[in-house]
């Protein structure tokens, strides 16, 4: 682990992403409670309240998914990652704050869409910038550090959100605010802190050296015309990470079913949910660093293979401790795929095209977290084990894609002259 030797720009981007993740993950808990509190009223467009609520919550993911390739392409064309990150975070700041001012379903849907736009502008440029300030021999570790901080923020947000909402009302500097308003203000503050950190401490690495041909084509390749594989390796990797993201999100709408099946309460479910994130936090960086030494593909493939029994076991265990154990294994397997997967895409990305390249992976992950809950809510009607078995099948398909369509991209230490160790970064 090389945290203190990491480029300060990577650490700043990681801290900014953590602050933003805390704010955004607040809303995972707060928005359903806010919509169900009776504050939000108005026309439901002829749909049931529950369905409208689901549409509002899902709009974020679908808006973000659709726009990420465009945002990545534009950041490639301009050669300026920093301004896209800052603008996206400022949009999120405004959206998070405005939640406290609206009380209708239509406006909630509009703001949720605005959030999606802010994230779409931010994420591809952020990951591309991390990639561009790393070296081939440190990319896996740096991606691991970045993802670790992101998951720390993602884990901390829901834990804090419940306490903030239940602890209201508050009076700050003579101003009274409800628990919901306070939560929205904290979410806005998280995005604002991220924007300030980027403005103060991060610059584009080569602002005057943008390749004129970079990003000349919007979108990304689906089929590979340069190698023996059928599918473009980045697109294949994106599909594989899509299966991982769907598997992660399957558990979200199944809390009641899981609690009934395991005869447990909400507290144990929260521990089970958090077990996945704990594994991510502790393993992302060491696994990413190991991929710098031993190669990317073995870790990605191994993680996807382990996900198959880990996903299926969640539908078969009959005790809370069994569920916690399987969630830890799922988290470890996902961590084994994530950092090396992003590092592999960084190895492939051409100069000036990182935004478009990484938009494939970030779009896949966002889409997976959006459709996972919808799939789980539908599949549970066929039996308790069905959503988990479906997740296992998807993981197997992801492993098959990586095995057949993704080649190793990184020369390991043993393959370099004299078995040289990976270079450290100043």
C-alpha positions in Angstrom: 0.0 0.0 0.0 1.5 3.3 -1.1 -1.0 5.9 0.2 1.6 8.5 1.3 3.6 8.1 -1.9 0.6 8.8 -4.1 0.5 11.8 -6.4 -1.3 14.6 -4.5 -3.7 15.1 -7.4 -4.9 11.6 -7.0 -5.4 12.1 -3.3 -7.2 15.3 -3.9 -9.5 13.7 -6.4 -10.1 10.9 -4.0 -10.9 13.2 -1.1 -13.2 15.2 -3.4 -15.0 12.1 -4.6 -15.4 11.0 -0.9 -17.0 14.3 0.1 -19.3 14.1 -2.9 -20.1 10.5 -2.2 -21.1 11.2 1.3 -23.5 13.8 0.1 -25.0 11.7 -2.7 -25.3 8.6 -0.6 -27.2 10.7 2.0 -30.0 10.8 -0.5 -30.2 7.0 -0.8 -31.8 7.1 2.7 -33.3 10.6 2.7 -35.2 10.8 -0.5 -37.5 7.7 0.0 -38.2 9.0 3.6 -38.8 12.5 2.3 -41.2 11.4 -0.5 -43.1 9.2 1.9 -43.3 11.8 4.6 -46.3 13.6 3.1 -44.3 16.7 2.3 -44.2 15.9 -1.4 -47.7 16.1 -3.1 -49.2 17.1 -6.4 -50.0 15.3 -9.7 -48.8 11.8 -10.2 -49.5 11.7 -13.9 -52.1 9.0 -13.5 -49.6 6.6 -11.9 -49.6 5.2 -8.3 -47.5 7.1 -5.7 -45.2 4.0 -5.3 -44.5 3.8 -9.0 -43.9 7.6 -9.2 -41.5 7.3 -6.3 -39.6 4.5 -8.0 -39.4 6.6 -11.2 -38.0 9.5 -9.3 -35.3 7.4 -7.6 -34.3 5.7 -10.9 -34.2 8.9 -13.0 -30.8 9.7 -11.6 -29.2 6.6 -12.9 -30.8 6.7 -16.3 -30.1 10.4 -17.0 -26.5 9.8 -15.9 -26.0 6.7 -18.0 -27.3 8.4 -21.2 -25.1 11.5 -20.8 -21.8 10.1 -19.6 -20.4 9.1 -23.1 -21.2 12.7 -24.3 -19.5 14.3 -21.3 -16.5 12.0 -21.7 -16.2 12.9 -25.4 -16.5 16.6 -24.8 -13.8 16.5 -22.1 -11.6 14.7 -24.6 -12.2 17.3 -27.3 -11.4 20.2 -25.0 -8.6 18.6 -23.2 -9.9 20.1 -19.9 -11.0 17.6 -17.3 -10.9 20.0 -14.4 -13.6 22.4 -15.6 -16.0 19.5 -16.3 -15.5 18.1 -12.8 -16.0 21.5 -11.1 -19.1 22.3 -13.2 -20.6 18.9 -12.5 -20.0 19.2 -8.8 -21.5 22.7 -8.7 -24.6 21.4 -10.5 -24.9 18.7 -7.9 -24.6 21.3 -5.2 -27.5 23.3 -6.6 -29.6 20.2 -7.1 -29.0 18.9 -3.6 -29.9 22.3 -2.1 -33.0 22.8 -4.1 -34.5 19.6 -2.8 -35.3 21.5 0.4 -37.4 24.0 -1.5 -39.7 21.7 -3.6 -42.9 19.8 -2.6 -44.2 18.2 -5.8 -43.5 15.0 -7.6 -42.9 16.8 -10.9 -40.2 19.1 -9.4 -38.6 16.2 -7.5 -38.3 14.3 -10.8 -36.7 17.4 -12.5 -34.2 17.8 -9.7 -33.3 14.1 -9.7 -32.7 14.4 -13.5 -30.5 17.5 -12.8 -28.5 15.4 -10.3 -28.0 12.8 -13.0 -26.6 15.5 -15.4 -24.2 16.7 -12.7 -22.9 13.2 -12.1 -22.6 12.5 -15.8 -20.5 15.6 -16.3 -18.3 14.8 -13.3 -17.5 11.0 -13.2 -15.9 10.3 -16.6 -13.6 13.3 -16.4 -12.7 12.5 -12.8 -11.6 8.9 -13.6 -9.9 10.1 -16.8 -7.9 12.7 -14.8 -6.9 10.1 -12.2 -5.7 7.9 -15.1 -3.7 10.8 -16.8 -1.8 11.7 -13.6 -0.7 8.1 -13.0 1.9 5.9 -14.6 1.6 2.4 -16.0 3.4 1.0 -12.9 1.1 2.8 -10.4 -2.2 2.9 -12.2 -3.8 -0.1 -10.4 -2.8 1.2 -6.9 -4.0 4.7 -7.7 -7.3 3.5 -9.0 -7.6 1.4 -5.9 -7.0 4.4 -3.6 -9.5 6.5 -5.6 -12.2 3.8 -5.3 -11.4 3.2 -1.6 -12.2 6.8 -0.7 -15.3 6.7 -2.9 -16.6 3.7 -1.0 -15.8 5.2 2.3 -18.0 8.2 1.4 -20.7 5.9 0.1 -20.7 3.9 3.3 -20.6 6.9 5.7 -23.5 8.8 4.0 -26.4 6.4 4.8 -25.1 5.9 8.4 -25.1 9.6 9.0 -28.3 10.3 7.1 -30.6 8.4 9.4 -29.2 10.1 12.5 -29.5 13.6 10.9 -33.1 13.1 9.8 -34.2 11.6 13.1 -32.3 14.2 15.1 -34.2 17.2 13.7 -35.4 19.9 13.9 -32.2 21.9 14.4 -31.4 25.6 15.0 -28.2 26.8 13.5 -27.1 30.4 13.7 -30.6 31.3 14.7 -32.2 29.5 11.7 -34.6 26.7 12.3 -34.4 23.7 9.9 -36.0 20.2 9.8 -34.0 17.0 9.7 -34.7 16.7 6.0 -33.6 20.2 5.2 -30.4 19.6 7.2 -29.7 16.4 5.2 -30.1 18.2 1.9 -27.8 21.0 3.1 -25.1 18.5 4.1 -25.4 16.8 0.7 -25.0 20.1 -1.0 -22.0 20.9 1.2 -20.3 17.6 0.3 -20.5 18.5 -3.5 -19.3 22.0 -2.8 -16.3 20.9 -0.8 -15.4 18.5 -3.7 -15.6 21.4 -6.2 -13.4 23.7 -4.0 -10.8 21.0 -3.5 -10.5 20.5 -7.2 -10.3 24.2 -8.0 -7.6 24.7 -5.4 -5.4 21.7 -5.7 -5.8 20.0 -9.1 -4.8 21.1 -12.6 -5.1 19.4 -15.9 -1.8 17.5 -16.5 -1.1 18.7 -20.1 -3.5 21.5 -20.9 -1.5 22.7 -23.9 -0.7 19.4 -25.4 -4.1 18.1 -26.4 -3.9 15.9 -29.5 -5.9 17.5 -32.3 -7.3 14.0 -33.2 -8.2 13.1 -29.7 -11.9 12.4 -29.2 -12.6 12.9 -32.9 -15.3 10.2 -32.8 -18.1 10.5 -30.3 -19.1 7.2 -28.7 -17.1 4.0 -28.3 -16.3 0.9 -30.2 -18.4 -2.2 -29.8 -16.5 -4.6 -32.1 -12.8 -5.1 -32.2 -11.1 -4.8 -35.6 -7.5 -4.8 -34.5 -7.3 -8.1 -32.6 -8.5 -11.6 -32.7 -11.4 -11.0 -30.4 -14.9 -10.2 -31.5 -15.8 -7.5 -29.0 -13.8 -4.4 -28.2 -12.0 -5.1 -24.9 -13.1 -1.9 -23.1 -16.7 -2.6 -24.2 -16.4 -6.2 -23.0 -15.0 -5.0 -19.7 -17.9 -2.6 -19.4 -20.4 -5.4 -19.9 -18.6 -7.4 -17.2 -18.7 -4.6 -14.7 -22.4 -4.1 -15.6 -23.0 -7.6 -14.3 -21.0 -6.8 -11.1 -23.0 -3.5 -10.6 -26.4 -5.3 -11.1 -25.3 -7.9 -8.5 -24.4 -5.2 -6.0 -27.7 -3.4 -6.4 -29.9 -6.5 -6.2 -30.1 -6.5 -2.4 -31.4 -2.9 -2.1 -35.2 -3.5 -2.6 -35.2 -6.9 -0.8 -34.7 -5.8 2.8 -38.2 -7.0 3.9 -37.8 -10.3 2.1 -34.3 -10.9 3.5 -35.3 -9.9 7.0 -38.3 -12.3 6.9 -36.3 -15.2 5.4 -33.5 -14.8 8.0 -35.8 -13.9 10.9 -33.8 -10.7 11.6 -34.3 -7.0 12.1 -33.2 -3.9 10.2 -30.0 -3.6 12.3 -28.7 -6.9 11.1 -29.6 -6.1 7.5 -27.6 -2.8 7.7 -24.6 -4.9 8.9 -25.0 -7.2 6.0 -25.3 -4.3 3.6 -22.2 -2.7 5.0 -20.2 -5.9 4.9 -19.8 -5.5 1.2 -18.5 -2.0 1.5 -16.1 -3.0 4.3 -14.4 -5.5 2.0 -14.2 -2.8 -0.7 -12.6 -0.3 1.6 -9.9 -2.7 2.8 -9.1 -4.5 -0.4 -9.3 -2.0 -3.3 -5.9 -0.5 -2.8 -3.8 -3.6 -2.1 -5.5 -5.5 -5.0 -5.0 -2.6 -7.3 -1.3 -2.4 -6.3 -0.9 -6.1 -6.8 -2.3 -5.8 -10.4 0.6 -3.3 -11.1 3.0 -6.2 -10.3 1.2 -9.3 -11.5 -1.1 -8.1 -14.3 -4.7 -6.9 -14.5 -6.6 -9.8 -16.2 -6.0 -12.5 -13.6 -7.6 -10.4 -10.9 -10.6 -9.3 -13.0 -11.3 -12.9 -14.1 -10.8 -14.3 -10.6 -13.1 -11.8 -9.0 -15.9 -12.5 -11.5 -15.5 -16.2 -11.0 -15.7 -15.9 -7.2 -18.8 -13.7 -7.6 -20.8 -16.7 -9.0 -20.9 -18.8 -5.8 -21.0 -15.7 -3.6 -24.1 -14.3 -5.3 -25.9 -17.7 -5.3 -25.0 -18.3 -1.7 -26.9 -15.2 -0.6 -30.1 -16.8 -1.7 -29.3 -20.1 0.0 -28.0 -19.1 3.5 -30.4 -19.3 6.4 -28.7 -17.3 9.1 -27.6 -13.7 9.4 -24.0 -14.7 10.0 -24.1 -16.7 6.7 -25.4 -13.6 4.9 -22.7 -11.4 6.4 -20.0 -13.9 5.3 -21.3 -14.1 1.7 -21.6 -10.3 1.5 -17.9 -10.1 2.6 -16.9 -12.6 -0.1 -19.0 -10.6 -2.7 -17.3 -7.4 -1.6 -13.8 -9.0 -1.9 -14.6 -10.4 -5.3 -15.9 -7.1 -6.6 -12.9 -5.3 -5.3 -10.7 -7.8 -7.1 -12.5 -6.8 -10.4 -12.9 -3.0 -9.9 -9.4 -1.5 -9.5 -7.7 -3.8 -12.0 -10.6 -3.3 -14.4 -10.3 0.5 -14.4 -6.5 0.2 -14.6 -6.8 -2.1 -17.6 -9.0 0.4 -19.4 -6.4 3.1 -18.5 -3.7 1.0 -20.1 -5.8 0.8 -23.3 -6.9 4.4 -23.4 -5.1 6.5 -26.0 -3.7 10.0 -25.2 -6.6 12.4 -25.0 -9.3 9.7 -25.2 -9.5 8.7 -21.5 -12.8 10.5 -21.0 -14.6 8.5 -23.7 -12.8 5.2 -22.7 -13.8 5.5 -19.1 -17.3 6.6 -19.8 -17.9 3.0 -21.0 -17.1 1.7 -17.5 -18.7 4.4 -15.5 -21.8 4.3 -17.6 -22.0 0.5 -17.2 -21.7 0.8 -13.4 -24.3 3.5 -13.1 -26.7 1.6 -15.4 -26.2 -1.5 -13.3 -27.0 0.2 -10.1 -30.1 1.6 -11.7 -31.6 -1.6 -13.2 -30.5 -3.9 -10.4 -33.2 -2.9 -7.9 -35.8 -3.0 -10.7 -34.8 -6.5 -11.7 -34.7 -7.7 -8.0 -38.2 -6.3 -7.4 -39.5 -8.2 -10.4 -37.6 -11.5 -9.9 -38.5 -11.9 -6.2 -42.0 -12.8 -7.2 -40.7 -16.0 -8.7 -39.1 -17.1 -5.5 -36.6 -15.9 -2.8 -33.5 -17.4 -4.4 -34.3 -16.3 -8.0 -32.8 -12.8 -7.9 -29.5 -14.2 -6.4 -29.4 -17.0 -8.9 -29.9 -14.5 -11.7 -27.0 -12.4 -10.3 -24.8 -15.5 -10.3 -25.6 -16.3 -13.9 -24.8 -12.7 -14.9 -21.4 -12.9 -13.0 -20.6 -16.1 -14.9 -21.4 -14.4 -18.2 -19.2 -11.5 -17.2 -16.3 -13.9 -16.4 -16.8 -15.6 -19.8 -16.6 -12.2 -21.6 -13.4 -11.3 -19.8 -11.9 -14.7 -20.5 -12.7 -14.7 -24.2 -12.6 -11.0 -25.1 -10.1 -9.2 -22.8 -6.3 -9.6 -23.1 -3.7 -8.7 -20.6 -2.5 -5.1 -21.1 0.2 -4.6 -18.4 3.8 -5.9 -18.4 4.4 -7.4 -15.0 7.6 -7.0 -13.0 8.7 -10.5 -14.0 8.3 -9.6 -17.7 10.3 -6.4 -17.5 14.1 -6.5 -18.0 15.8 -7.8 -14.9 12.4 -8.3 -13.2 12.4 -4.6 -12.2 10.0 -3.5 -9.6 7.2 -1.1 -10.5 8.3 2.5 -10.4 7.1 4.6 -7.5 5.4 7.9 -8.2 6.5 11.1 -6.8 
